[in-house]
């Protein structure tokens, strides 16, 4: 990420190539935003565009422009980009379409995109097929359409790969100050991570929202996450269509359990970037991050003058990971002094209406729900659509709490439309977060608590060789055992006679399995608890050419699935979950990326529904967690040693006992 985008995104001179309505809009929109720099229209025939004198050719401009909007056809765009690059221009927005995004209709698109990249050289370009950007801090717009942005002194930056979504987001009326809106288009040359890296160099940017359709270069995203964290600028992502690349593997349970989105989610978590699934949640999260930055935890408090609202937020918070700590004695004393003896003190708190419209009394009561053990306090207030000014007391009380306590404080309307935009702006000016919608408020709070430091361990990148060979169970186990995985004593044999001889060399009871079947249990090719004298008959009944015989593991507390699938877009996805015959019924999994640390693995196992079994449930013995982690690290070691050729690895089940973790079934698919 070494492109200098400063001139392009913060230009002092703008050139607009073309004379159509789109180009006129670029000029008019910048003027309406109060842009103080020079605007130079370029057109070979026109003499005036939008009140500005026109230059006939790029070579006629007074100097190399900082930013250029190119609103001409795709073939002419390539020529213009070449000239601008030769002049030393700061960068360009390529509005034209018909490049790589049009391959289904025009097979020349990819070649044209290659020509565009070559023409640009070191000059950064946005697009092609993109709207450009709005810089509401400096009033600089290379934007050919309507928008709802207004001048701001500081605010959030939003990057999207969709021009239409970006237009809609600028129209928000939630009080969110948007400093930059940038569209990326095809990202032929300049990536979203590079743009974000440039934006966080502007000290006026408080947070960055990313509408990501796909991670292009993992190393760029790792560098961005590290840089953003070092600067204290939180990143948040909008979840969109999941890549299908992780589903290329179809042999194991892991591929279907991990799903196509597991890699993207695991990478986001590794980068410390929370993901949201809805635009309102995305905007409310940016609003919270703009005001307070990341939250240090998930402890919240709520105060409202309705028992119904107290119950509503309590119910809606279930399953979000947010918690309502019990009131401390100090808080109870403070609240009792503020509210008197007629109010039952709880969190969430219904303080009735005894003190409504008494701003000082409201502020005193509300401040009682703040403190070092509370990461964010909500006051639920719905402003009437008939006369919102009648509720001004609530706004003033909230701002008084913020000013006097310094606590993170929010006004939350249960419905988005019950918090007017002017009220939201007033609250934000007073340091209070104005949440529009209770569900959105909770989603934003949870996301703000998920902004974390990125992992310092780079993702292990996979190779591209086609994984077209599946190892036998015995081969798979031995390969993993060579990396430190514990496996049972076993023999691979042919025919009943060899099976019987092998049984005499090991300790019964045995597991007898057919070799060469992807899902042996579905073919009745797994027999457990077989005694030595019955091995020959069982082997004959299974009927496969090869038979695997191994000593049974006793004392099992829990069965785990440990699987790794190559995902070209995100690395190797490590899936941990409930194992055994009920793997796909329970669908109890957590996904990480390789390599993951022992602490990461332990935390992921703790999120599983079967975590109580691993820890010892209702008096039963606990598993040896260190042994489990050692087994998973052995799998990771094998993956990293064979990254160029590996498609997938699966252990199912890993039998976990109080003193060991043993892989009794394994599968490897590789080139």
C-alpha positions as CSV (number, residue, x, y, z in Angstrom):
1,X,0.0,0.0,0.0
2,X,2.3,2.7,-1.3
3,X,0.1,4.8,-3.5
4,X,-0.2,8.5,-2.4
5,X,-3.9,9.3,-2.6
6,X,-3.7,12.6,-0.8
7,X,-3.8,14.9,-3.9
8,X,-6.7,12.9,-5.3
9,X,-8.8,12.8,-2.2
10,X,-8.0,16.3,-0.9
11,X,-7.5,18.3,-4.1
12,X,-6.8,21.9,-4.6
13,X,-7.4,21.7,-8.3
14,X,-10.1,19.6,-10.1
15,X,-10.4,18.9,-13.8
16,X,-13.6,17.5,-15.4
17,X,-13.3,15.8,-18.7
18,X,-16.5,15.7,-20.8
19,X,-19.5,17.9,-21.3
20,X,-22.5,15.7,-20.5
21,X,-24.9,16.1,-17.7
22,X,-22.8,13.9,-15.4
23,X,-19.8,16.2,-15.8
24,X,-21.9,19.3,-15.2
25,X,-23.2,17.8,-12.0
26,X,-19.6,17.3,-10.8
27,X,-18.9,21.0,-11.1
28,X,-22.2,22.1,-9.7
29,X,-22.1,19.8,-6.7
30,X,-18.6,21.0,-5.7
31,X,-19.7,24.6,-5.9
32,X,-22.7,23.9,-3.7
33,X,-20.5,22.3,-1.1
34,X,-18.3,25.5,-1.1
35,X,-15.2,24.0,-2.8
36,X,-12.6,26.8,-2.6
37,X,-10.2,25.3,-5.2
38,X,-9.9,25.7,-9.0
39,X,-12.3,23.8,-11.3
40,X,-11.2,23.2,-14.9
41,X,-13.6,21.7,-17.5
42,X,-12.0,20.0,-20.5
43,X,-13.8,19.6,-23.8
44,X,-12.6,19.9,-27.4
45,X,-15.7,21.9,-28.6
46,X,-17.5,23.6,-25.8
47,X,-16.5,27.1,-24.6
48,X,-18.3,27.1,-21.3
49,X,-19.6,24.4,-19.0
50,X,-21.6,25.2,-15.8
51,X,-20.4,28.8,-15.9
52,X,-16.7,27.9,-16.2
53,X,-14.4,28.6,-19.2
54,X,-13.4,25.4,-20.9
55,X,-10.0,24.1,-21.9
56,X,-9.9,22.3,-25.3
57,X,-7.3,19.7,-24.3
58,X,-5.6,18.4,-21.2
59,X,-2.3,19.8,-22.3
60,X,-3.9,23.3,-22.2
61,X,-4.5,23.2,-18.4
62,X,-2.4,25.6,-16.3
63,X,-0.8,22.8,-14.4
64,X,-1.3,19.1,-13.7
65,X,-4.6,18.8,-11.8
66,X,-4.8,17.1,-8.4
67,X,-8.0,15.2,-9.2
68,X,-9.8,14.5,-12.4
69,X,-13.3,13.3,-13.2
70,X,-13.2,11.4,-16.5
71,X,-16.8,11.3,-17.9
72,X,-16.2,10.1,-21.4
73,X,-16.4,6.7,-23.1
74,X,-14.2,3.8,-22.1
75,X,-11.8,3.9,-25.1
76,X,-11.3,7.7,-24.7
77,X,-10.9,7.2,-20.9
78,X,-7.8,5.1,-21.5
79,X,-6.2,7.8,-23.7
80,X,-7.0,10.5,-21.1
81,X,-5.6,8.5,-18.2
82,X,-2.3,8.0,-20.2
83,X,-2.0,11.8,-20.8
84,X,-2.8,12.6,-17.2
85,X,-0.3,10.1,-15.9
86,X,2.4,11.6,-18.1
87,X,1.5,15.1,-16.9
88,X,1.9,14.1,-13.2
89,X,-1.7,14.5,-12.2
90,X,-2.7,13.5,-8.7
91,X,-5.3,10.9,-9.7
92,X,-8.5,10.3,-11.5
93,X,-12.0,8.9,-11.2
94,X,-12.9,6.7,-14.1
95,X,-16.7,6.9,-14.5
96,X,-17.1,4.8,-17.7
97,X,-18.3,1.2,-17.6
98,X,-17.6,-1.6,-20.0
99,X,-14.5,-3.0,-18.4
100,X,-14.1,-6.2,-16.4
101,X,-17.6,-6.0,-14.9
102,X,-19.0,-6.4,-18.5
103,X,-17.3,-9.6,-19.4
104,X,-20.6,-11.5,-19.7
105,X,-21.7,-9.1,-22.4
106,X,-18.3,-8.0,-23.9
107,X,-15.3,-10.3,-23.8
108,X,-13.0,-7.3,-24.6
109,X,-13.7,-5.8,-21.2
110,X,-10.8,-7.5,-19.4
111,X,-8.3,-6.4,-22.1
112,X,-9.5,-2.8,-21.9
113,X,-9.1,-2.9,-18.1
114,X,-5.5,-4.1,-18.5
115,X,-4.9,-1.2,-20.9
116,X,-6.3,1.2,-18.4
117,X,-4.0,0.0,-15.6
118,X,-1.0,0.3,-18.0
119,X,-2.0,3.8,-19.0
120,X,-2.3,4.9,-15.3
121,X,1.2,3.8,-14.4
122,X,1.9,5.2,-10.9
123,X,-1.0,7.6,-11.0
124,X,-3.9,6.3,-8.7
125,X,-7.3,5.8,-10.2
126,X,-10.7,5.0,-8.7
127,X,-12.8,2.6,-10.7
128,X,-13.5,2.2,-13.5
129,X,-17.3,2.0,-13.3
130,X,-17.5,4.1,-10.2
131,X,-19.1,7.4,-9.0
132,X,-16.0,8.8,-7.4
133,X,-15.9,10.4,-4.0
134,X,-17.3,13.2,-1.8
135,X,-14.9,15.0,0.6
136,X,-17.3,16.9,2.9
137,X,-14.4,18.2,4.9
138,X,-13.0,20.3,2.1
139,X,-16.1,20.5,-0.1
140,X,-14.3,18.6,-2.9
141,X,-16.7,16.4,-4.9
142,X,-15.9,14.2,-7.9
143,X,-19.5,13.0,-7.9
144,X,-21.9,13.1,-10.8
145,X,-25.3,12.7,-9.2
146,X,-27.4,13.7,-6.3
147,X,-26.2,13.2,-2.7
148,X,-27.2,14.1,0.8
149,X,-23.8,15.1,2.2
150,X,-23.3,18.3,4.1
151,X,-20.1,20.1,5.1
152,X,-18.6,18.8,8.3
153,X,-15.4,19.6,10.3
154,X,-14.8,15.9,11.2
155,X,-16.6,12.6,10.8
156,X,-16.5,9.1,9.5
157,X,-15.4,7.8,6.1
158,X,-17.4,5.2,4.2
159,X,-16.1,3.1,1.3
160,X,-18.3,1.0,-0.9
161,X,-18.0,-1.1,-4.0
162,X,-21.6,-0.1,-4.9
163,X,-22.3,3.5,-6.2
164,X,-26.0,3.1,-5.6
165,X,-25.5,2.1,-1.9
166,X,-23.2,5.0,-1.4
167,X,-25.8,7.4,-2.8
168,X,-28.4,6.0,-0.4
169,X,-26.0,6.3,2.5
170,X,-25.3,9.9,1.9
171,X,-29.1,10.5,2.2
172,X,-29.2,9.2,5.8
173,X,-30.9,11.5,8.3
174,X,-29.5,10.0,11.5
175,X,-27.2,12.8,12.5
176,X,-24.1,10.9,11.4
177,X,-21.4,13.3,10.1
178,X,-19.9,11.7,6.9
179,X,-16.5,13.2,6.1
180,X,-15.8,11.0,3.1
181,X,-17.9,8.9,0.8
182,X,-15.8,6.9,-1.6
183,X,-16.8,4.4,-4.2
184,X,-14.3,1.8,-5.5
185,X,-15.9,0.4,-8.6
186,X,-13.9,-2.3,-10.2
187,X,-10.8,-1.6,-8.2
188,X,-8.7,-2.2,-11.3
189,X,-5.7,-0.5,-9.8
190,X,-6.4,1.0,-6.4
191,X,-7.9,-1.3,-3.8
192,X,-10.3,-0.6,-1.0
193,X,-7.6,-1.3,1.6
194,X,-5.3,1.3,0.0
195,X,-8.1,3.9,-0.1
196,X,-8.9,3.3,3.6
197,X,-5.2,3.5,4.5
198,X,-5.1,7.0,2.9
199,X,-8.3,8.1,4.6
200,X,-7.1,7.3,8.1
201,X,-4.1,9.6,7.5
202,X,-6.6,12.5,7.6
203,X,-6.8,13.4,11.4
204,X,-10.4,14.6,10.8
205,X,-11.6,11.0,10.2
206,X,-12.9,9.4,13.3
207,X,-13.9,5.9,12.0
208,X,-14.1,4.0,8.7
209,X,-17.0,2.0,7.5
210,X,-16.3,-0.6,4.8
211,X,-18.9,-2.1,2.5
212,X,-16.9,-5.1,1.4
213,X,-17.9,-7.5,-1.3
214,X,-14.6,-9.4,-1.1
215,X,-11.1,-9.3,0.3
216,X,-8.7,-8.9,-2.6
217,X,-5.3,-9.0,-1.0
218,X,-5.0,-10.4,2.6
219,X,-1.6,-8.8,3.2
220,X,-3.0,-5.3,2.3
221,X,-5.9,-5.8,4.8
222,X,-3.5,-7.0,7.5
223,X,-1.4,-3.9,7.0
224,X,-4.5,-1.7,7.0
225,X,-5.8,-3.2,10.3
226,X,-2.5,-2.8,12.0
227,X,-2.2,0.9,10.8
228,X,-5.7,1.7,11.9
229,X,-5.2,0.2,15.3
230,X,-2.0,2.1,15.8
231,X,-3.7,5.3,14.9
232,X,-6.8,4.5,17.1
233,X,-9.2,4.7,14.1
234,X,-11.8,1.9,14.4
235,X,-12.9,0.0,11.3
236,X,-16.3,-1.6,10.8
237,X,-17.6,-3.7,7.9
238,X,-21.0,-4.3,6.3
239,X,-21.5,-8.0,5.6
240,X,-22.4,-8.8,2.0
241,X,-22.6,-11.8,-0.4
242,X,-20.4,-14.6,0.8
243,X,-17.7,-16.1,-1.4
244,X,-18.4,-19.6,-2.7
245,X,-14.7,-20.4,-2.9
246,X,-14.6,-22.2,0.5
247,X,-17.2,-24.7,-0.8
248,X,-14.9,-26.0,-3.5
249,X,-14.1,-29.0,-1.2
250,X,-17.0,-31.4,-0.9
251,X,-15.5,-34.6,0.5
252,X,-15.5,-33.7,4.2
253,X,-18.1,-32.6,6.7
254,X,-16.0,-29.5,7.3
255,X,-16.8,-27.9,3.9
256,X,-20.5,-28.0,4.4
257,X,-20.3,-27.0,8.1
258,X,-18.0,-24.1,7.6
259,X,-20.2,-22.6,4.9
260,X,-19.1,-20.1,2.3
261,X,-18.9,-17.2,4.7
262,X,-16.8,-18.7,7.4
263,X,-13.5,-17.5,5.9
264,X,-14.7,-13.9,5.6
265,X,-16.0,-13.9,9.2
266,X,-12.8,-15.5,10.5
267,X,-10.7,-13.0,8.6
268,X,-12.8,-10.0,9.9
269,X,-12.4,-11.2,13.5
270,X,-8.7,-11.7,13.0
271,X,-8.4,-8.2,11.7
272,X,-10.4,-6.8,14.6
273,X,-13.1,-5.5,12.3
274,X,-16.7,-6.3,13.4
275,X,-19.3,-7.1,10.7
276,X,-22.9,-6.0,10.5
277,X,-25.6,-7.3,8.3
278,X,-27.9,-4.3,7.9
279,X,-27.4,-0.7,6.7
280,X,-29.1,0.9,9.7
281,X,-26.9,-1.1,12.2
282,X,-23.9,-0.1,10.1
283,X,-24.7,3.6,10.4
284,X,-25.6,3.5,14.1
285,X,-22.3,1.7,14.8
286,X,-20.3,4.4,12.9
287,X,-22.2,7.0,15.0
288,X,-21.2,5.3,18.2
289,X,-17.6,4.9,17.1
290,X,-17.5,8.6,16.0
291,X,-18.6,9.7,19.5
292,X,-16.7,7.3,21.7
293,X,-14.5,5.0,19.7
294,X,-14.5,1.3,20.6
295,X,-16.2,0.2,23.8
296,X,-14.0,-1.6,26.3
297,X,-16.7,-4.2,27.1
298,X,-20.3,-5.3,26.8
299,X,-21.8,-4.1,30.1
300,X,-24.8,-1.7,29.6
301,X,-27.3,0.0,31.7
302,X,-30.8,1.3,30.7
303,X,-33.1,3.8,32.3
304,X,-36.6,4.6,31.1
305,X,-39.9,6.0,32.4
306,X,-41.8,2.9,31.3
307,X,-41.8,-0.7,32.6
308,X,-42.6,-1.8,29.1
309,X,-39.5,-0.2,27.7
310,X,-37.4,-1.7,30.5
311,X,-38.7,-5.1,29.6
312,X,-38.3,-4.5,25.9
313,X,-34.6,-3.7,26.0
314,X,-34.0,-6.6,28.4
315,X,-35.6,-9.0,26.1
316,X,-34.0,-7.6,22.9
317,X,-30.5,-7.8,24.5
318,X,-30.9,-11.6,25.0
319,X,-28.4,-13.4,22.7
320,X,-26.5,-10.3,21.8
321,X,-23.7,-10.8,24.3
322,X,-24.6,-7.6,26.1
323,X,-25.1,-7.8,29.8
324,X,-26.9,-5.7,32.5
325,X,-24.8,-5.7,35.6
326,X,-26.6,-5.7,38.9
327,X,-26.7,-2.3,40.6
328,X,-24.0,-1.7,43.2
329,X,-24.8,-0.4,46.6
330,X,-23.4,3.0,45.7
331,X,-25.6,3.2,42.7
332,X,-28.7,2.2,44.7
333,X,-27.9,4.9,47.3
334,X,-27.6,7.5,44.6
335,X,-30.8,6.4,42.8
336,X,-32.7,6.2,46.1
337,X,-31.7,9.8,46.9
338,X,-32.8,10.9,43.4
339,X,-36.0,8.9,43.0
340,X,-37.3,8.3,46.5
341,X,-38.6,5.1,48.0
342,X,-41.4,4.3,45.5
343,X,-39.1,3.0,42.7
344,X,-37.9,-0.6,42.5
345,X,-34.2,-0.3,41.7
346,X,-33.0,-2.6,38.9
347,X,-31.0,-2.6,35.7
348,X,-32.8,-2.0,33.4
349,X,-34.5,0.7,35.5
350,X,-38.1,1.9,35.2
351,X,-38.0,5.3,37.1
352,X,-41.7,6.0,36.4
353,X,-42.6,9.7,35.6
354,X,-42.2,11.3,39.0
355,X,-39.3,13.5,37.9
356,X,-40.2,14.1,34.2
357,X,-39.5,17.6,32.9
358,X,-37.3,18.4,35.9
359,X,-34.0,18.4,34.1
360,X,-31.8,18.5,37.1
361,X,-33.7,15.6,38.8
362,X,-33.6,13.6,35.6
363,X,-29.9,14.2,35.1
364,X,-29.3,13.1,38.8
365,X,-31.2,9.9,38.3
366,X,-29.7,9.1,35.0
367,X,-26.2,9.6,36.2
368,X,-26.9,7.0,38.8
369,X,-26.9,4.4,36.0
370,X,-23.4,5.3,34.9
371,X,-20.1,4.2,36.4
372,X,-16.8,2.4,35.8
373,X,-18.6,-1.0,35.5
374,X,-20.9,0.3,32.8
375,X,-19.6,0.7,29.2
376,X,-22.6,2.5,27.9
377,X,-25.8,3.8,29.5
378,X,-29.1,4.1,27.5
379,X,-31.9,6.4,28.3
380,X,-34.9,5.3,26.3
381,X,-36.7,8.4,24.9
382,X,-39.2,8.6,22.1
383,X,-39.7,12.1,20.9
384,X,-43.3,12.8,19.9
385,X,-43.9,13.6,16.2
386,X,-46.5,16.1,17.2
387,X,-44.2,18.4,19.2
388,X,-40.7,17.1,19.8
389,X,-39.7,20.3,21.7
390,X,-41.9,19.1,24.5
391,X,-39.2,16.5,25.2
392,X,-36.3,19.0,25.2
393,X,-35.9,18.3,28.9
394,X,-34.7,14.8,28.0
395,X,-32.0,16.1,25.6
396,X,-30.8,18.6,28.2
397,X,-30.7,16.1,31.0
398,X,-28.7,13.7,28.8
399,X,-26.1,16.3,27.9
400,X,-25.9,17.3,31.5
401,X,-25.1,13.7,32.5
402,X,-22.4,13.6,29.9
403,X,-20.9,16.9,30.9
404,X,-20.9,16.2,34.6
405,X,-19.8,12.5,34.7
406,X,-17.9,12.0,31.4
407,X,-19.7,8.7,31.1
408,X,-20.6,7.2,27.7
409,X,-24.3,8.1,27.4
410,X,-26.9,7.5,24.8
411,X,-30.5,8.5,24.0
412,X,-32.2,5.6,22.3
413,X,-35.5,5.8,20.5
414,X,-37.4,2.6,20.3
415,X,-38.4,3.4,16.7
416,X,-36.0,5.2,14.2
417,X,-38.6,7.8,13.3
418,X,-39.1,8.9,16.9
419,X,-35.8,10.8,17.2
420,X,-35.7,13.8,14.9
421,X,-32.5,14.6,13.0
422,X,-32.1,18.1,14.5
423,X,-32.4,16.5,18.0
424,X,-29.8,13.9,17.0
425,X,-27.4,16.6,15.9
426,X,-27.9,18.6,19.1
427,X,-27.3,15.5,21.2
428,X,-24.1,14.6,19.3
429,X,-22.8,18.2,19.7
430,X,-23.3,17.7,23.4
431,X,-21.4,14.4,23.4
432,X,-24.4,12.1,23.6
433,X,-25.0,9.3,21.1
434,X,-28.5,9.5,19.5
435,X,-29.6,6.0,18.6
436,X,-32.4,5.7,16.1
437,X,-34.0,2.3,16.8
438,X,-33.6,0.1,19.9
439,X,-32.6,-3.0,17.9
440,X,-30.1,-0.9,15.9
441,X,-28.7,0.6,19.2
442,X,-28.0,-2.9,20.6
443,X,-26.4,-4.1,17.4
444,X,-24.2,-1.0,17.3
445,X,-23.2,-1.4,20.9
446,X,-22.2,-5.0,20.5
447,X,-20.2,-4.2,17.3
448,X,-18.4,-1.3,19.0
449,X,-17.3,-3.8,21.8
450,X,-15.9,-6.2,19.1
451,X,-13.4,-3.7,17.7
452,X,-10.1,-5.3,18.8
453,X,-6.4,-5.3,18.1
454,X,-5.6,-7.3,14.9
455,X,-3.7,-10.5,15.2
456,X,0.0,-10.2,14.9
457,X,0.2,-13.5,13.2
458,X,-0.1,-13.3,9.4
459,X,-2.7,-15.5,7.7
460,X,-1.0,-18.6,6.2
461,X,-1.7,-18.3,2.4
462,X,-2.7,-21.4,0.4
463,X,-1.4,-22.6,-2.8
464,X,-3.4,-23.1,-6.0
465,X,-2.6,-26.7,-7.0
466,X,-5.8,-28.7,-7.6
467,X,-6.4,-31.0,-4.6
468,X,-7.3,-34.1,-6.6
469,X,-6.1,-37.0,-4.4
470,X,-7.7,-38.3,-1.2
471,X,-5.5,-40.1,1.1
472,X,-6.7,-43.3,2.9
473,X,-7.6,-43.0,6.5
474,X,-4.4,-44.8,7.5
475,X,-2.2,-42.5,5.3
476,X,-4.0,-39.5,6.7
477,X,-3.5,-40.5,10.3
478,X,0.1,-41.3,9.8
479,X,0.8,-38.0,8.1
480,X,-0.8,-36.1,10.9
481,X,0.9,-38.3,13.5
482,X,4.3,-37.3,12.0
483,X,3.3,-33.7,13.0
484,X,2.5,-34.6,16.6
485,X,-1.1,-35.8,16.5
486,X,-2.0,-38.7,18.8
487,X,-3.6,-41.7,17.0
488,X,-4.6,-45.2,18.1
489,X,-2.5,-48.3,17.5
490,X,-3.7,-49.6,14.1
491,X,-3.1,-51.9,11.2
492,X,-4.3,-51.7,7.6
493,X,-4.8,-55.2,6.2
494,X,-6.3,-57.1,3.3
495,X,-8.7,-60.0,3.9
496,X,-10.0,-61.8,7.0
497,X,-6.8,-63.7,7.6
498,X,-4.6,-60.6,7.8
499,X,-7.3,-58.9,9.9
500,X,-7.2,-61.8,12.5
501,X,-3.4,-61.7,12.6
502,X,-3.4,-58.0,13.2
503,X,-5.9,-58.3,16.0
504,X,-3.6,-60.7,17.8
505,X,-0.8,-58.0,17.9
506,X,-3.0,-55.4,19.6
507,X,-5.3,-55.0,22.6
508,X,-9.1,-55.5,22.2
509,X,-11.7,-54.2,21.8
510,X,-11.2,-52.9,18.3
511,X,-12.8,-50.5,15.7
512,X,-12.9,-52.2,12.3
513,X,-13.4,-49.9,9.3
514,X,-13.6,-50.2,5.6
515,X,-11.0,-48.3,3.6
516,X,-11.8,-46.1,0.6
517,X,-15.2,-44.7,1.6
518,X,-15.6,-41.0,2.3
519,X,-18.4,-41.4,4.8
520,X,-18.0,-44.9,6.2
521,X,-20.8,-44.7,8.7
522,X,-23.3,-44.2,5.9
523,X,-22.2,-47.5,4.4
524,X,-22.2,-49.5,7.7
525,X,-18.5,-49.7,7.3
526,X,-17.6,-48.9,10.9
527,X,-17.9,-51.5,13.6
528,X,-17.0,-50.7,17.2
529,X,-16.3,-52.8,20.2
530,X,-15.2,-55.8,18.2
531,X,-13.5,-58.5,20.2
532,X,-10.4,-60.3,18.8
533,X,-12.1,-63.5,17.9
534,X,-14.7,-61.7,15.8
535,X,-12.4,-59.5,13.8
536,X,-12.1,-61.8,10.8
537,X,-15.9,-62.2,10.4
538,X,-16.5,-58.5,10.8
539,X,-13.8,-57.7,8.2
540,X,-15.4,-60.1,5.7
541,X,-18.8,-58.6,6.3
542,X,-17.6,-55.0,5.6
543,X,-16.3,-56.2,2.3
544,X,-13.9,-53.5,1.2
545,X,-10.5,-54.5,-0.3
546,X,-8.7,-53.0,2.6
547,X,-9.6,-53.0,6.3
548,X,-8.4,-50.7,9.0
549,X,-8.2,-52.2,12.5
550,X,-7.4,-50.0,15.5
551,X,-7.6,-50.2,19.3
552,X,-10.6,-48.6,20.8
553,X,-10.3,-45.5,23.0
554,X,-12.2,-45.7,26.2
555,X,-13.2,-43.1,28.7
556,X,-14.4,-40.6,26.1
557,X,-15.9,-37.4,27.5
558,X,-16.6,-35.6,24.3
559,X,-16.1,-35.9,20.5
560,X,-14.7,-33.0,18.4
561,X,-14.5,-32.2,14.8
562,X,-11.2,-30.5,13.7
563,X,-11.2,-29.6,10.1
564,X,-9.3,-27.3,7.7
565,X,-10.5,-26.2,4.3
566,X,-8.5,-24.2,1.8
567,X,-10.3,-20.9,1.0
568,X,-8.4,-19.0,-1.7
569,X,-9.9,-15.7,-0.7
570,X,-9.2,-15.9,3.0
571,X,-6.5,-18.6,3.7
572,X,-7.1,-21.9,5.5
573,X,-10.3,-22.0,7.5
574,X,-9.9,-24.0,10.7
575,X,-13.3,-25.3,11.9
576,X,-13.8,-26.7,15.4
577,X,-17.1,-28.3,16.4
578,X,-19.1,-31.1,17.9
579,X,-17.9,-34.3,16.3
580,X,-19.0,-37.9,15.7
581,X,-22.1,-39.1,13.9
582,X,-24.2,-36.1,15.0
583,X,-21.8,-33.5,13.5
584,X,-24.1,-32.2,10.8
585,X,-27.2,-32.6,13.0
586,X,-25.8,-30.4,15.8
587,X,-23.9,-28.0,13.5
588,X,-22.1,-26.6,16.5
589,X,-19.0,-25.0,15.1
590,X,-16.6,-22.1,15.4
591,X,-14.1,-21.1,12.7
592,X,-10.7,-19.5,12.8
593,X,-7.8,-19.0,10.3
594,X,-4.5,-20.9,10.3
595,X,-2.4,-20.2,12.2
596,X,-4.3,-19.6,15.4
597,X,-2.7,-19.3,18.8
598,X,-3.5,-21.6,21.7
599,X,-5.5,-18.8,23.3
600,X,-7.5,-18.3,20.1
601,X,-8.2,-22.0,20.0
602,X,-9.2,-22.2,23.7
603,X,-11.6,-19.2,23.2
604,X,-13.2,-20.8,20.1
605,X,-13.8,-24.1,21.9
606,X,-15.4,-22.1,24.8
607,X,-18.0,-20.7,22.4
608,X,-19.3,-24.1,21.4
609,X,-22.5,-25.4,22.7
610,X,-20.7,-28.5,23.9
611,X,-18.2,-26.4,25.9
612,X,-19.8,-27.5,29.2
613,X,-19.0,-31.2,28.3
614,X,-15.4,-30.3,27.7
615,X,-15.2,-28.5,31.0
616,X,-16.9,-31.3,33.0
617,X,-20.7,-31.3,33.0
618,X,-22.8,-32.1,36.1
619,X,-20.0,-33.9,38.0
620,X,-18.5,-35.7,35.0
621,X,-14.8,-35.4,34.4
622,X,-13.4,-32.6,32.3
623,X,-11.3,-33.2,29.1
624,X,-7.6,-32.5,29.0
625,X,-7.8,-29.1,27.2
626,X,-4.1,-28.9,26.8
627,X,-4.1,-32.2,24.9
628,X,-6.9,-31.0,22.7
629,X,-5.0,-27.8,21.8
630,X,-1.9,-29.9,21.1
631,X,-3.9,-32.0,18.7
632,X,-5.2,-28.9,16.9
633,X,-1.8,-27.4,16.7
634,X,-0.5,-30.6,15.1
635,X,-3.2,-30.2,12.4
636,X,-2.1,-26.6,11.9
637,X,1.5,-27.7,11.6
638,X,0.6,-30.2,8.9
639,X,-1.4,-27.6,7.0
640,X,1.5,-25.1,7.1
641,X,4.0,-27.7,5.9
642,X,1.8,-28.7,3.0
643,X,0.1,-25.4,2.2
644,X,1.1,-25.4,-1.5
645,X,-0.8,-28.7,-2.2
646,X,-3.4,-29.1,0.5
647,X,-7.1,-28.9,-0.1
648,X,-8.6,-30.0,3.2
649,X,-7.9,-31.9,6.4
650,X,-10.5,-33.4,8.7
651,X,-10.4,-35.3,12.0
652,X,-13.8,-36.6,13.0
653,X,-13.9,-37.5,15.7
654,X,-11.1,-36.4,17.9
655,X,-11.9,-38.4,21.1
656,X,-11.3,-36.3,24.2
657,X,-10.8,-38.0,27.5
658,X,-9.6,-36.7,30.9
659,X,-6.0,-37.4,30.0
660,X,-5.7,-37.4,26.2
661,X,-7.1,-36.4,22.8
662,X,-6.9,-39.1,20.1
663,X,-7.8,-38.9,16.4
664,X,-9.8,-42.0,15.5
665,X,-10.7,-40.9,11.9
666,X,-8.9,-38.6,9.6
667,X,-9.1,-37.4,6.0
668,X,-6.7,-35.5,3.8
669,X,-7.3,-34.2,0.3
670,X,-4.3,-32.7,-1.6
671,X,-2.6,-32.4,-5.0
